[in-house]
Amino acid sequence: MDLKLFFDPISAEIDIDKLPSSALAHSFYINRDRMPNNVEEMDLAIIGILESRGADPVHQSGLVKAADEIRANLYQLKKGSGNLKIVDLGNFRSGPELEDSYQRLQEVGNYLLSNNVLPILIGGSHNMDIGLYRAYEGLDKLVSMLTVDNKLDLIDPDTGLPNETHIHKIFKHDPNYLFNYHQLGYQSYLVDPHETEILEQLYFEGIRLGVLKENVKELEPLIRDADMVSIDISALQAHYCPGATDSKVYGLTGEEGCQLCWYAGLNDKLSSIGFFEYDVDKDSPDHKTGFVVATMIWYFIEGFYNRKGDNNIRTNDYLIYEVPLGGDPSSIRFYKSKLSEKWWMEVPHPEDKLGFMRSIMIPCNYSDYETALSGEVPDRWITTYSRMV
């Protein structure tokens, strides 16, 4: 694929040469005036999204500026650990129509995923995750998706803007390869109860802001289950992200946002991530939001280069615990990584009578193991099993 056809160089106003030698920008391959030749050899690819037609017109001009503002903050941060193989492809060229932008992003995303290059989308409106989701089409795999947002974005496409209806469109996409979906940080007073009913009917899970803030660490398995993460920065408090298009007084703190991104980076299964809904025109004079989003990306990169290789459960790097229950199921098998000390549990296919169909390995916590020891079936096991029926 000739990526030059899909991208423009980063803004010339970002003067990388003036940054100190310790700046993160000097560890990137950056499309300043030409596209790097060895994109397929990279680990991560940053993609600036300028497409804003899916948002309220009042935010569109600010969304277009988001990618370069995030870059300006990210580039000046200090390089962390690891030998970085990161390319900034530049700013993605939008299509004549919004649907054309989805199609173009699908093509680029599919190419990167097929070459094991993880795309990091920055800027634009949240509905651009439709193009990222479609990039998994044809890869012959089921996809688990996780969204961080203060709303569910499940409004009917006939009545809402694209950035309010994009999850509805993803659920309706044909062919359907969405196996699991989790949504973190929604605020109940901003959500129509009908939307939460849709999640329940599909055996998908929405986690309210209050539950999330009680113990962020307990939700790490949900992030570890995701192939794709889509973040609307409106999920963060207006104090931290005043430039989010739908920022509210309540929400995640900047530290909690960074912690979620650290977990996402550590996830060996995760293959794409996006950061959306930053309106530069709405931001504080010191562009606080740009710095917070850049820091979240920094933590994601750090997590990525600290991955433990927990992607092959059947190796000798795991301790196996079989917990008898005496009912249905008769037992549950748990796996604990010797490298990361993280836990998984095995869910057999409900139609597997002879042991021929593959079981599902789902991330879990030690608390799920304790639940099984007490004779109860963990909720995660029940939800996954029900989804396969």
C-alpha positions as CSV (number, residue, x, y, z in Angstrom):
1,M,0.0,0.0,0.0
2,D,1.2,3.5,-0.9
3,L,0.5,5.3,2.4
4,K,1.6,8.6,0.9
5,L,-1.8,8.7,-0.8
6,F,-3.6,8.8,2.6
7,F,-1.5,11.3,4.6
8,D,-0.2,14.8,4.8
9,P,2.9,15.7,6.8
10,I,2.6,17.1,10.3
11,S,2.3,20.8,10.7
12,A,5.4,22.8,9.9
13,E,4.7,24.9,13.0
14,I,5.9,21.9,15.2
15,D,9.6,22.6,15.3
16,I,11.1,19.3,16.4
17,D,14.7,20.5,15.9
18,K,14.3,23.0,18.7
19,L,13.4,20.3,21.2
20,P,16.1,18.9,23.6
21,S,17.8,15.7,22.6
22,S,15.9,13.9,25.4
23,A,12.5,14.7,23.9
24,L,10.3,11.8,22.8
25,A,10.1,13.3,19.3
26,H,13.7,12.3,18.6
27,S,12.8,8.6,19.1
28,F,10.1,8.7,16.4
29,Y,10.1,8.4,12.7
30,I,8.0,11.4,11.7
31,N,6.4,12.3,8.4
32,R,7.6,15.9,8.2
33,D,8.1,16.1,4.5
34,R,8.1,12.5,3.3
35,M,6.7,9.2,4.5
36,P,9.2,6.8,6.1
37,N,10.0,3.7,4.0
38,N,9.9,1.0,6.7
39,V,6.4,1.5,8.2
40,E,5.9,-2.3,8.2
41,E,8.8,-2.7,10.6
42,M,7.3,-0.4,13.3
43,D,5.5,-1.4,16.4
44,L,3.2,1.7,16.7
45,A,1.8,4.1,14.1
46,I,0.4,7.5,15.2
47,I,-2.4,8.8,12.9
48,G,-3.7,12.3,13.2
49,I,-7.4,12.5,12.5
50,L,-8.8,15.8,11.1
51,E,-12.3,14.5,10.3
52,S,-14.8,16.4,12.3
53,R,-18.0,16.2,10.3
54,G,-19.5,13.8,12.7
55,A,-19.6,16.3,15.6
56,D,-21.7,19.4,16.4
57,P,-20.7,22.2,14.0
58,V,-19.7,24.4,17.0
59,H,-16.8,22.0,17.7
60,Q,-15.7,21.1,14.2
61,S,-13.0,23.7,13.7
62,G,-11.4,22.9,17.1
63,L,-11.4,19.1,16.4
64,V,-9.5,19.7,13.2
65,K,-6.6,21.3,15.2
66,A,-6.5,18.5,17.9
67,A,-4.0,16.1,16.3
68,D,-1.2,18.7,16.0
69,E,-1.9,20.1,19.4
70,I,-1.6,16.7,21.0
71,R,1.7,16.1,19.0
72,A,3.1,19.4,20.2
73,N,2.6,18.2,23.8
74,L,3.6,14.6,23.3
75,Y,6.8,15.3,21.4
76,Q,8.3,17.3,24.2
77,L,7.8,14.6,26.8
78,K,10.8,12.6,27.8
79,K,11.6,9.2,26.3
80,G,10.8,6.3,28.6
81,S,12.0,2.8,28.6
82,G,12.6,0.5,25.7
83,N,13.9,0.8,22.1
84,L,11.0,2.6,20.5
85,K,9.9,1.7,17.0
86,I,7.2,4.3,16.5
87,V,6.2,6.1,13.3
88,D,4.0,9.3,13.1
89,L,2.4,8.9,9.7
90,G,1.1,12.4,9.7
91,N,-2.5,13.7,9.3
92,F,-5.0,11.4,7.6
93,R,-6.7,12.9,4.6
94,S,-10.5,12.9,5.0
95,G,-12.7,11.8,2.1
96,P,-15.2,13.8,0.1
97,E,-17.9,12.4,2.4
98,L,-17.9,11.1,5.9
99,E,-18.5,7.6,4.7
100,D,-15.4,7.9,2.4
101,S,-13.3,8.8,5.5
102,Y,-14.5,5.6,7.2
103,Q,-13.6,3.6,4.1
104,R,-10.1,5.1,3.8
105,L,-9.4,4.6,7.5
106,Q,-10.6,1.0,7.2
107,E,-8.0,0.4,4.4
108,V,-5.1,2.0,6.2
109,G,-6.0,0.3,9.5
110,N,-6.4,-3.1,7.9
111,Y,-3.0,-2.7,6.3
112,L,-1.3,-1.8,9.6
113,L,-3.1,-4.5,11.6
114,S,-2.1,-7.1,8.9
115,N,1.5,-6.1,9.4
116,N,1.2,-6.2,13.3
117,V,1.6,-2.4,13.5
118,L,-0.7,-0.9,16.2
119,P,-2.5,2.3,15.1
120,I,-2.9,5.1,17.6
121,L,-5.5,7.6,16.4
122,I,-5.4,11.1,17.8
123,G,-7.9,13.9,17.2
124,G,-11.2,14.1,15.3
125,S,-14.7,13.1,16.4
126,H,-15.5,9.8,18.2
127,N,-17.4,8.3,15.3
128,M,-14.1,7.8,13.5
129,D,-13.7,4.6,15.5
130,I,-16.2,3.1,13.0
131,G,-13.4,3.2,10.4
132,L,-11.0,1.6,12.9
133,Y,-13.5,-1.1,13.8
134,R,-14.0,-1.9,10.2
135,A,-10.3,-2.3,9.8
136,Y,-10.7,-5.7,11.5
137,E,-13.0,-7.0,8.8
138,G,-11.4,-9.8,6.9
139,L,-8.8,-10.6,9.6
140,D,-10.7,-13.8,10.4
141,K,-11.1,-13.1,14.1
142,L,-13.7,-12.0,16.6
143,V,-13.1,-8.6,18.2
144,S,-13.5,-7.4,21.7
145,M,-13.9,-3.6,22.0
146,L,-13.7,-1.3,25.0
147,T,-14.9,2.3,25.0
148,V,-14.2,5.0,27.6
149,D,-16.9,7.7,27.5
150,N,-19.3,9.6,29.7
151,K,-22.2,8.5,27.5
152,L,-23.1,5.3,25.7
153,D,-23.5,6.8,22.1
154,L,-26.2,4.3,21.3
155,I,-28.7,6.9,20.0
156,D,-30.6,5.9,16.8
157,P,-28.7,7.1,13.7
158,D,-31.9,8.7,12.4
159,T,-32.1,11.1,15.4
160,G,-28.5,11.8,16.5
161,L,-25.2,13.1,15.2
162,P,-22.7,10.5,14.1
163,N,-20.5,10.9,17.2
164,E,-23.7,10.1,19.3
165,T,-24.7,7.1,17.2
166,H,-21.4,5.4,16.3
167,I,-21.6,2.5,18.8
168,H,-25.1,1.8,17.5
169,K,-23.7,1.5,14.0
170,I,-20.8,-0.7,15.1
171,F,-23.4,-3.1,16.8
172,K,-25.4,-3.2,13.6
173,H,-22.4,-3.7,11.3
174,D,-22.6,-6.6,8.8
175,P,-20.6,-8.8,8.9
176,N,-20.7,-9.0,12.7
177,Y,-17.4,-9.9,14.2
178,L,-17.9,-8.1,17.6
179,F,-17.7,-10.8,20.3
180,N,-17.5,-8.6,23.4
181,Y,-18.0,-4.9,24.3
182,H,-17.3,-3.0,27.5
183,Q,-18.0,0.6,28.2
184,L,-16.3,2.4,31.1
185,G,-17.2,5.6,32.9
186,Y,-20.7,6.4,31.7
187,Q,-22.7,8.8,33.9
188,S,-26.2,7.5,34.5
189,Y,-27.8,11.0,34.4
190,L,-26.5,11.5,30.9
191,V,-27.8,8.2,29.5
192,D,-31.2,7.1,28.4
193,P,-32.2,3.9,30.3
194,H,-33.1,2.3,26.9
195,E,-29.4,2.4,26.0
196,T,-28.3,0.4,29.1
197,E,-31.1,-2.1,28.2
198,I,-29.5,-2.6,24.8
199,L,-26.2,-3.5,26.4
200,E,-27.9,-6.0,28.8
201,Q,-29.8,-7.7,26.0
202,L,-26.6,-8.2,24.1
203,Y,-24.7,-9.4,27.2
204,F,-22.4,-6.5,26.9
205,E,-21.4,-4.5,29.9
206,G,-21.4,-0.8,30.9
207,I,-19.5,0.3,34.0
208,R,-20.8,3.4,35.7
209,L,-18.4,6.2,36.6
210,G,-19.0,5.6,40.4
211,V,-18.2,1.9,40.1
212,L,-15.1,2.6,38.0
213,K,-13.7,5.1,40.5
214,E,-14.3,2.8,43.5
215,N,-11.4,0.6,42.3
216,V,-9.8,1.1,38.9
217,K,-7.5,-1.9,39.4
218,E,-10.5,-4.3,39.6
219,L,-11.5,-3.4,36.1
220,E,-8.1,-4.2,34.6
221,P,-9.3,-7.6,33.2
222,L,-11.9,-5.8,31.1
223,I,-9.1,-3.7,29.5
224,R,-7.0,-6.8,29.1
225,D,-9.8,-8.4,27.2
226,A,-9.9,-5.7,24.5
227,D,-8.5,-5.9,21.0
228,M,-9.5,-2.2,20.4
229,V,-9.9,0.7,22.8
230,S,-11.8,3.9,21.9
231,I,-11.5,6.9,24.2
232,D,-13.7,10.0,24.2
233,I,-11.8,12.4,26.4
234,S,-15.1,13.8,27.6
235,A,-15.0,10.9,30.1
236,L,-12.4,13.0,32.1
237,Q,-13.4,15.8,34.4
238,A,-13.6,19.3,32.9
239,H,-10.9,20.3,35.4
240,Y,-8.4,18.1,33.6
241,C,-9.9,18.2,30.1
242,P,-11.7,21.5,29.6
243,G,-11.2,21.1,25.8
244,A,-13.2,17.9,25.6
245,T,-16.3,18.6,23.5
246,D,-18.7,17.3,26.2
247,S,-16.6,17.8,29.3
248,K,-18.5,17.7,32.6
249,V,-17.7,18.6,36.2
250,Y,-17.7,14.9,37.1
251,G,-15.6,12.2,35.5
252,L,-12.2,10.5,35.6
253,T,-9.2,12.3,36.9
254,G,-6.1,12.8,34.7
255,E,-4.3,10.2,36.8
256,E,-7.1,7.6,36.3
257,G,-7.0,8.2,32.6
258,C,-3.3,7.6,32.5
259,Q,-3.8,4.4,34.6
260,L,-6.4,3.0,32.1
261,C,-3.9,3.8,29.3
262,W,-1.1,2.0,31.1
263,Y,-3.3,-1.1,31.4
264,A,-4.2,-0.8,27.8
265,G,-0.6,-0.6,26.8
266,L,0.3,-3.7,28.8
267,N,-2.5,-5.7,27.1
268,D,-0.7,-8.1,24.8
269,K,-4.0,-8.7,22.9
270,L,-4.7,-5.0,22.2
271,S,-4.0,-4.0,18.6
272,S,-5.5,-0.5,18.2
273,I,-6.4,2.6,20.3
274,G,-7.9,6.0,19.6
275,F,-8.3,9.3,21.4
276,F,-11.1,11.5,20.2
277,E,-13.3,14.7,20.9
278,Y,-10.6,17.3,21.7
279,D,-11.7,20.8,20.7
280,V,-8.6,23.0,20.8
281,D,-10.7,26.1,20.6
282,K,-12.5,25.2,23.8
283,D,-9.4,24.4,25.7
284,S,-7.8,26.5,28.5
285,P,-5.2,29.2,27.5
286,D,-2.3,26.9,28.5
287,H,-3.9,24.0,26.5
288,K,-4.2,21.8,29.5
289,T,-6.2,19.2,27.7
290,G,-3.6,18.7,25.0
291,F,-1.0,17.9,27.8
292,V,-3.3,15.5,29.6
293,V,-4.1,13.5,26.4
294,A,-0.4,13.5,25.4
295,T,0.4,12.1,28.9
296,M,-2.2,9.4,28.5
297,I,-0.6,8.4,25.2
298,W,2.8,8.4,26.9
299,Y,1.6,6.0,29.5
300,F,0.1,3.8,26.8
301,I,3.4,3.7,25.0
302,E,5.2,2.9,28.2
303,G,2.8,0.0,28.9
304,F,3.3,-1.3,25.4
305,Y,7.0,-1.6,25.9
306,N,6.5,-3.3,29.2
307,R,4.3,-6.1,27.9
308,K,5.1,-9.5,29.4
309,G,4.1,-11.8,26.5
310,D,0.9,-13.1,28.2
311,N,-0.6,-14.2,24.9
312,N,-0.2,-18.0,24.9
313,I,-2.1,-19.5,27.8
314,R,-1.0,-23.1,26.9
315,T,2.6,-22.6,27.8
316,N,4.6,-23.6,30.9
317,D,4.6,-20.0,32.0
318,Y,1.2,-20.5,33.7
319,L,0.0,-22.1,36.9
320,I,-3.2,-24.0,36.5
321,Y,-5.9,-24.3,39.2
322,E,-8.9,-26.5,38.8
323,V,-11.8,-25.5,41.1
324,P,-14.5,-28.1,41.6
325,L,-18.1,-26.7,41.9
326,G,-20.2,-29.8,41.9
327,G,-22.9,-28.3,39.7
328,D,-23.1,-26.8,36.3
329,P,-20.4,-26.1,35.5
330,S,-18.8,-29.0,37.4
331,S,-15.5,-27.1,37.6
332,I,-13.7,-24.0,36.4
333,R,-10.1,-23.9,35.3
334,F,-8.0,-20.8,36.2
335,Y,-4.6,-19.8,34.8
336,K,-2.1,-17.6,36.6
337,S,0.9,-16.1,34.7
338,K,4.3,-16.7,36.3
339,L,5.5,-13.6,34.4
340,S,2.9,-11.0,35.2
341,E,0.9,-12.8,38.0
342,K,-2.3,-12.0,36.1
343,W,-5.3,-14.4,36.0
344,W,-7.5,-15.9,33.3
345,M,-10.3,-18.4,33.5
346,E,-11.5,-20.9,30.9
347,V,-15.1,-20.9,29.6
348,P,-16.0,-24.0,27.5
349,H,-18.2,-23.6,24.4
350,P,-21.8,-24.4,25.4
351,E,-22.3,-26.7,22.4
352,D,-19.0,-28.6,22.9
353,K,-20.2,-32.1,23.8
354,L,-17.1,-34.0,22.6
355,G,-14.3,-31.6,23.3
356,F,-13.8,-30.5,19.7
357,M,-14.8,-26.8,19.9
358,R,-12.3,-24.3,21.4
359,S,-13.0,-22.9,24.8
360,I,-12.7,-19.1,25.5
361,M,-9.9,-17.8,27.8
362,I,-11.1,-14.6,29.5
363,P,-9.1,-12.3,31.8
364,C,-10.1,-12.2,35.4
365,N,-9.0,-11.2,38.9
366,Y,-7.9,-13.2,41.9
367,S,-11.2,-12.3,43.4
368,D,-12.9,-14.4,40.7
369,Y,-10.8,-17.3,41.8
370,E,-11.9,-16.7,45.4
371,T,-15.5,-16.6,44.2
372,A,-15.2,-20.0,42.6
373,L,-13.5,-21.4,45.8
374,S,-16.6,-20.3,47.7
375,G,-18.7,-22.5,45.4
376,E,-20.1,-19.7,43.3
377,V,-19.7,-19.2,39.5
378,P,-18.1,-15.8,38.8
379,D,-20.2,-13.2,36.9
380,R,-17.6,-12.9,34.2
381,W,-17.9,-16.7,33.5
382,I,-21.7,-16.5,33.3
383,T,-21.8,-13.5,31.0
384,T,-19.2,-15.0,28.6
385,Y,-21.0,-18.4,28.5
386,S,-24.4,-16.7,27.9
387,R,-23.0,-14.7,25.0
388,M,-21.9,-18.0,23.3
389,V,-25.3,-19.7,23.7
